[in-house]
Amino acid sequence: MKKGVTRVVFELGRYVIKIPRIDNNHLNFLQGCLANWRERNYCRMFKDLPEFYNKVAPSFFCSWFGLFQIQGRCETRPPEITLKDLENELELLSSSNKNWDKKAENIGYYKDHWVWLDYGD
């Protein structure tokens, strides 16, 4: 289990389940619900556009109101690989959404490519 500011992530085999944090405060809970919904919506909108879809951890399901979301599980980024090292590979996605929390901890390896793990903000 990993805790972020607005969500908790449970790793289960090939998947992760993201749920809003209820132990923090009401605003963070609502932001966690919205982040779940946004990630799922992003994947649904860009499913047929690999130049965008393949830059994020895929979201397979999100419940009503964003109470939980199921995503593909990624390998974590080795500490020796920095955000600067991956800048060119993730450039298209970075320029497409200025609001994402672009930090090295939010990058993982899914199947055969680097992806953003947390892109709901």
N, C-alpha and C positions, 0 to 999 in steps of 0.2 A: 504494500500500500504506500502511495506517495501523496503528500498533501501540497496543494498549491494555495493561493490566496482565496480562490472562489470555488475550487473543486477538489475532490478526492478521487484518486485513480487506483483501481484494483486491477492487477494483472492476472489474467486467467488463460493460460495456454497461448493460443495465437491471437487473443483479443485482450483489450482493456475495456473496463467499464468506468465511465466518468460520471460522478454524481456531485451535485452541488453540496458545499459544506453547510451543515446545519449547526455546527458548534461555534461559528464565528459571529455573524450578525445577519440581520434580515437582508440588508443591501447586498452583501456578498453572496448570500443564497440565491437571490434573484439574478445577480450577474452570472452566477454559475449555470443557472437554468438557461439564460439567454446565450451564453457561450456554447453550451451543448447544442441548442437549436441552430445557432449560426454555423457551427461546423458541419452539421448534417445538411443544412440548406446549401452551403457552399458545394458539398460533394454532389448533391442532387442537381444543382445548376450546371456544374462543369463536368459532369460524368463523361460526356462525349467530346471533351476538349482536353486531350492528354497533356498539353503544354501547361495547363493549370491543375488539373486533377492529379497528375503524377507528382506534384510538388507538395502534397499534404498526406498525412496519415489518413487512410480512407475511413469514412464514417459509414457504418452499415445500417444503423438504426438509431432513432432517437424517440423516446416516449413523448406523450403529450406533455406540454409545458416544459420540456427539457429536463424532466426529473432524473433521467439517466440516458446515457448514450453508449453505444458499442462501437469501438474503433478497432482497426487492425493494430496489433502490437508490433512495435518497432524495437530494433536494437538501439541501445543508447550510444551516443556519440563518444568515442574515446577522447579522453582529455587532451591528447596531443593534437587533435584536429580542432582548430579554432573556427570561429564564425568567419573570420577573414579568409581562411582556406576554402570555405564553401561559398564564398560570396558570388562567384561567377555562376556556379551551378544553380543557385537559388535566386539569382538576380531578377528574373522575370516575375517571380512571385512577389518578391519584396517590393518591386515597383508597382505592382497591381493593388496592393493594399497597405497603405501607410500606417494604419492603426494597429497592426499586429505587434505583439510583444516579441521583437526580434532580438533574442538573446541565445547564446550557444546552447543553453539547457533545453531549448525548445526545438532542437534538431535531433532527428533519429534516422536510422537506416531501415527502410522497408523494402523487402525483396531485394532488388538490385540497385536502389537509388536512395539519395538523401531526401528527406521530407521534413516539413514543419509538423510538429506534434500538437502544438497549442496555437490554434489560429481562429479562435472564436471571439476574440476581442475586436 
